[in-house]
Amino acid sequence: QVQLVESGGGWVQPGGSLRLSCEVSGDIFRANAMGWYRQAPGQERELVALIARSGLTRYGDSVNGRFTINRDNTKNTVSLQMSSLKPEDTAVYYCTADILMTSFATQADNYWGQGTQVTISS
């Protein structure tokens, strides 16, 4: 069974930094695109950052220049380094990955983690 296990959330003051990590557990062939979304109370889930297997990245407008996404293809992990954090970054952050279960799979399956809370306040 495939699971995305997130870690690294917590509380930090404005201007601080946090690093989120996500690991794909289970027997898979390959993880394609991986990334992070977030959802604040009363708001829709929004894109934070995505990273292709090649390393190509895409960021949400509100975090571009402050957050950095990376991945380790050998470990099936993705991380999000968050800097210059603002109160409006407060949200539950979700890891997501498109996963090929076998080498014969013709379509990737999309998986989500359970989310990790990030709170920015003084």
Buried (B, 14 or more C-beta within 10 A) or exposed (E): EBEBBBBBBEEBEEEEEBBBBBBBEEEBEBBBBBBBBBBBEEEEBBBBBBBBEEEEBBBBEBBEEBBBBBBEEEEBBBBBBBBEBEEEBBBBBBBBBBBBBEEEEEEBEEBEBEBBEBBBEE
